[in-house]
Amino acid sequence: MGVATERSKTLLLVKNLDVRATQAELAALFGKHGQIGTVLLVPGNTLALVEFLEVRFTHKPHKRKDARA
């Protein structure tokens, strides 16, 4: 059994991204909801971590938004 840790209230995990997604696009998209600290894309660009500098956006689940057709 592992040690329980508290979840971050400023990090958002973004899954199922288009492989063409960029850090700049994600920062612009999520920056509408609060000030962004860092955007990290994993190799392959299908998963990202978005760090907000304040707690206000990351605590609610959001519906999928298809940015590309």
MARKOL-293273 format. One record per residue (C-alpha): residue in one letter; residue number from 1; x, y, z. Coordinates in Angstrom, 1 decimal, decimal comma. Layout:
 r   k     px     py     pz
 a NUM      X      Y      Z
...
//
This chain:
 r   k     px     py     pz
 m   1    0,0    0,0    0,0
 g   2    1,3    3,5   -0,9
 v   3    1,1    6,6    1,1
 a   4   -2,0    8,8    0,4
 t   5   -1,1   12,1   -1,1
 e   6   -3,2   15,2   -1,7
 r   7   -4,1   15,9   -5,3
 s   8   -2,9   19,1   -6,8
 k   9   -5,4   21,9   -7,1
 t  10   -3,5   23,7   -9,8
 l  11   -2,6   20,9  -12,2
 l  12   -4,9   19,8  -15,0
 l  13   -4,4   16,6  -16,9
 v  14   -5,5   16,9  -20,5
 k  15   -6,0   13,7  -22,4
 n  16   -6,7   12,6  -26,0
 l  17   -5,2   15,6  -27,6
 d  18   -4,7   15,9  -31,3
 v  19   -1,0   14,9  -32,1
 r  20   -0,7   18,4  -33,8
 a  21   -1,4   20,2  -30,5
 t  22    1,2   22,7  -29,4
 q  23    2,1   24,2  -26,0
 a  24    1,1   27,6  -27,3
 e  25   -2,3   26,5  -28,4
 l  26   -3,0   24,8  -25,1
 a  27   -1,8   27,9  -23,2
 a  28   -4,1   30,1  -25,2
 l  29   -7,1   27,8  -24,8
 f  30   -6,7   27,2  -21,1
 g  31   -5,4   30,7  -20,4
 k  32   -8,9   32,0  -20,9
 h  33   -9,7   30,3  -17,5
 g  34   -6,8   31,6  -15,4
 q  35   -3,1   32,5  -15,5
 i  36   -1,0   29,6  -16,8
 g  37    2,3   28,6  -15,2
 t  38    3,5   25,8  -17,4
 v  39    2,2   23,5  -20,2
 l  40    4,0   20,2  -20,5
 l  41    3,3   17,9  -23,5
 v  42    4,4   14,3  -23,4
 p  43    6,1   12,8  -26,5
 g  44    3,5   12,2  -29,1
 n  45    1,5   15,3  -28,0
 t  46   -1,6   13,3  -26,9
 l  47   -1,4   14,1  -23,2
 a  48   -0,5   17,3  -21,4
 l  49   -0,2   18,8  -17,9
 v  50   -1,4   22,4  -17,6
 e  51   -0,4   24,2  -14,5
 f  52   -2,5   27,1  -13,3
 l  53   -1,0   29,7  -11,0
 e  54   -4,2   30,0   -9,0
 v  55   -6,9   27,6   -7,9
 r  56  -10,2   28,2   -9,7
 f  57  -10,4   26,2  -13,0
 t  58   -9,1   22,8  -12,2
 h  59  -11,6   21,5   -9,7
 k  60  -14,5   21,0  -12,1
 p  61  -14,6   18,4  -14,9
 h  62  -15,2   19,8  -18,3
 k  63  -16,7   18,5  -21,5
 r  64  -14,6   17,6  -24,4
 k  65  -13,9   20,3  -26,9
 d  66  -12,9   19,3  -30,4
 a  67  -10,6   22,1  -31,6
 r  68   -9,8   20,4  -34,9
 a  69  -12,2   18,9  -37,4
//
